[in-house]
């Protein structure tokens, strides 16, 4: 789902909000190196074998030897794009450093050209980072919203690289606010996201084996928002590739609903009435609560109405139900309820069966095949928790896979951590909770140490902002 830095002008928001989801497989023997294993690289091995590395299936690749793989160095060296991750993390989030190694940028064959990174004008771009001092593990990710391959660099990559993991990310095969133009049939663009993460995982496992002369001992999928959706889908459909995953507020696509096309239209329809005040405001507020937007989240509604709800509804509806507005592309921005073909009046349940078939192509089932930790903030008002992770957790249990899931509701967390800077007294950052969940997953898959039971993780009373940036105990 879209994620945008607070305070950006509208024209910039539309671009960077969403700029916001088959090659050789290697038959590998899984080793059991614990997460705290001693590094395998040595200082005199810096970038060893760089010129011999080949990404299976890549149409183009460029391998560079870097003294720093985290954003502490890649911003200056040009090996990341800060615009990709703008607005995802609190401004004071510390950046680790001291991770030399190899970075491989490239792309797989594709026909779409929305990603302009490196001047390539080619989609299905990826980044692979191979630290000199490797802990035996691999982390793979898809991007949130419709951003490009560096979108996770601050929230995820810096931290896992500093822990010794190899890391890889994909742009999911299409980017930007017009991602729905990719493909020929409804749902094609989102379906490609899943294919591209599978493709990158297989290819990166092969590259890791080339670099370190053994396959990864554990492969972990993680991501936020649309990236979290990809984690769920991969563990349902390709559990053989992974040892586990951490799903950070993944988007729920479900044929019968709920899904974004069921709860965003009521927000667009009722919020203007609520914002106008007057005698109808209370009923409009109650309608928003009924649609899933929790009581107590009202202070977040103006920003989300301006930045997220309208754009998200229109472009995802265009991807899955282009016929709703006829020849118009992605609807009419901020149209008033009652306007013909207005997305504020969109009724998913009343749409033709073809729309549900399109959603069915990307839908989740809950049938995960490897351990999964899901976390979501209770004040997420882009993907309301009652319409998303609460439902997905029930789906996993209904599918008989409950023993493979741990689910943590993070009190006062919201969809984008940058909003913590605007509301430090009302919100808590999700980044440290993701890190706690990741560490819990490590113990689960390497030492069979079960994580704490499902629970709502309370916000510590009177906690200093610096403490909230570094601590989120799950038990």
Secondary structure as UniProt FT lines:
FT   TURN            6..7
FT   HELIX           10..16
FT   TURN            17..18
FT   TURN            35..36
FT   HELIX           43..45
FT   TURN            46..49
FT   HELIX           50..52
FT   TURN            56..57
FT   STRAND          58..66
FT   HELIX           71..77
FT   HELIX           82..85
FT   TURN            86..87
FT   TURN            91..92
FT   STRAND          101..108
FT   HELIX           117..119
FT   STRAND          125..131
FT   STRAND          137..142
FT   TURN            145..146
FT   TURN            149..152
FT   HELIX           153..157
FT   HELIX           158..162
FT   TURN            163..164
FT   STRAND          166..170
FT   TURN            172..173
FT   TURN            177..178
FT   HELIX           179..181
FT   TURN            186..187
FT   HELIX           188..212
FT   STRAND          218..224
FT   HELIX           226..237
FT   HELIX           239..241
FT   STRAND          244..248
FT   TURN            255..256
FT   HELIX           260..276
FT   TURN            279..280
FT   HELIX           281..291
FT   TURN            295..296
FT   HELIX           298..304
FT   HELIX           305..309
FT   HELIX           310..320
FT   HELIX           322..325
FT   TURN            326..327
FT   TURN            333..334
FT   TURN            337..338
FT   TURN            340..341
FT   HELIX           343..345
FT   HELIX           348..350
FT   HELIX           353..360
FT   TURN            361..362
FT   STRAND          371..377
FT   TURN            378..379
FT   HELIX           385..387
FT   HELIX           389..398
FT   TURN            399..400
FT   HELIX           402..404
FT   STRAND          405..410
FT   TURN            411..412
FT   TURN            417..418
FT   HELIX           419..422
FT   TURN            424..426
FT   HELIX           431..447
FT   STRAND          455..457
FT   TURN            461..462
FT   HELIX           465..470
//
